[in-house]
Amino acid sequence: MKKINWLDHIANLLVVILGISIAFYLESYKEEESNRTQERKYIASLIKDLDTDIQALDTLHSINESISEALVTLSNASLGRSYGSDTALMNYMFRIQYNPPFSPQRTTYESLKASGKMDLIGSFELRNDVVDLYEQFYRGTNEFDASLNEHIRDFIRPFNIENVRFSSGQSISPDFLKKNEFRNMIFGYRYLFIAKDNFYVSVKERAEIVKGKLEEYLREE
């Protein structure tokens, strides 16, 4: 009976096990490095998107201030206060027909969401911050814009069509400022628009915070 060299068999088995372990380790390391590379690319892209959003919110704030000025002047005029010339009045009436929307850059976020790769962002807290910004704050801007657009569609434009002649710079009815319909319409719009602008300011602040956290996380990687 041939003697079995158990030591040799055990050595060969250990070599096989070691080889398999190394192969698994290398594959795991390769996958981890690939995920880390993807994570850095996604985060860098999110930072770029947020930077664009922050600049857009700055621009919108400047435009919103101009519209808010028109709304304050018109609401005060409905109470009998001075509004300047008829040309200025028509300019204010024309200005309040415009509600500039916020259209955030969502491509990177939606790509992460649709591909199920949100977990690539290793920090649970940071991942939640990103989701909260897009799903809560950015969604809130859409709701404000929708409400204001409805107000413009249902009240502002129909009222202007009936009472204002923009082509000549003269009002069809010189007393339209004194109408209760106008007063209710303009005050309701004023407070809704100012609430929207204030919310936009908070959205910008939130976007800056998330962008800063993403940049810090990227530096630490």
Salt bridges, closest charged atoms under 4 A:
GLU32 OE2 - ARG36 NH2 3.16
GLU33 OE2 - ARG36 NH1 3.69
ASP51 OD1 - LYS211 NZ 3.97
ASP58 OD1 - LYS204 NZ 2.75
GLU65 OE2 - HIS61 NE2 3.36
GLU69 OE1 - ARG95 NH1 3.50
GLU110 OE2 - ARG106 NH2 2.78
ASP119 OD1 - ARG127 NE 3.47
GLU125 OE2 - LYS213 NZ 3.89
ASP129 OD1 - ARG206 NH2 3.27
ASP129 OD2 - LYS213 NZ 2.88
ASP132 OD2 - ARG206 NH2 3.85
GLU135 OE2 - LYS113 NZ 2.99
GLU135 OE1 - ARG139 NH2 2.83
ASP145 OD1 - LYS196 NZ 3.28
ASP154 OD1 - ARG153 NE 2.84
ASP197 OD1 - HIS61 ND1 3.15
GLU208 OE2 - LYS204 NZ 3.70
GLU215 OE2 - LYS211 NZ 3.12
